[in-house]
Amino acid sequence: MPIASLTRASSLASPPDRCLPPLPTNGRRPPPNTTWVKVGITSDFPADGGAAIKCGDVQLAVYNFTSRGEWYACQNMCPHKNAFVLSRGIIGNTGKTPKVACPLHTEPFSLQTGESLSGEGFAVEVFPVKVEGNGAFLLLPPKSQLDALLSTELHCVRDCREKNATETECALI
């Protein structure tokens, strides 16, 4: 079954007693308190493309970079305009560096480090990915830390109207 526009990773996570132990990635030890979280099955993610998943209050982009035989993940929000579009970006290479280009303004980001490949001051958070069997897993910090860093609510533009002298009504626009 194809992935919906957003899949709740928390509903796919292993129960605490069956969580996979954090493993070293890219020759580095993972940060403390991180856990491998199942975010879908491999067929949920298009070949040489990405899909958005929702983990807690955070949108993440997961890429199945089939032509390289590799998987990557980063925040779904492009920091240039706070638009949640990177899962629909174009993946490719700059030299030997895998990248995703924002579909709105073509800003390229390294899928290995998150840094801008055009020299701009923008960067995205990246997360290690592993595939076991047909499961796709991300190495993530606790939900509270992830939400504090990248929660969708932190980056939405709001239209606030004064309801009365003591209350403000806010709605996402």
Phi, psi and omega in degrees: 000129181293154181290140175290173182304327173221133176248136179281107180296329182298330180284345180260352184294148176291148175300155185307325182283352180241013180298141177285140180290145176300137179244153176300143179231140179050037178077001180247152174281141180291157177301153178297155176067017176267154182220144173285124182243127178287126182246359178159188174250158188303326181289349176289341187249125185293146176299134181051044178201185182230167175216149179269140172233157177244126180237107188067234178258018186246136172264129178237152177251130179242130184243131173259092185273073187304317183296340175259349184068032184225160177237146180219161175212147176207175174298150180276344183274125172284125184289350181292313182234012183054039179260136182271078190225355188297333178297339179259010179288170180266124178265150181186205182228146166244104190065238178259004183269122176289142184218163167234136177254129179302132180289347180272319184225011176060018175297123180269136177238138175293131176279351177270319185244340183088350183288154175292134179267002179253004179087000177293166181276007183272154174207159176237154175282137177242156183224138177296146179235143170222152177242127175233121186061235176254013180267140174254128184235142173246143175271108188236150172286173176305150182308318183298321179290317180297315179298319180296330182273316193229014183308137178306320181301330181291338189242005179277144174278134183243148174252105183257134177233137179291122179275314171205189186297336184250346183240148173237130179263127179240143176223143175293140178242000000 
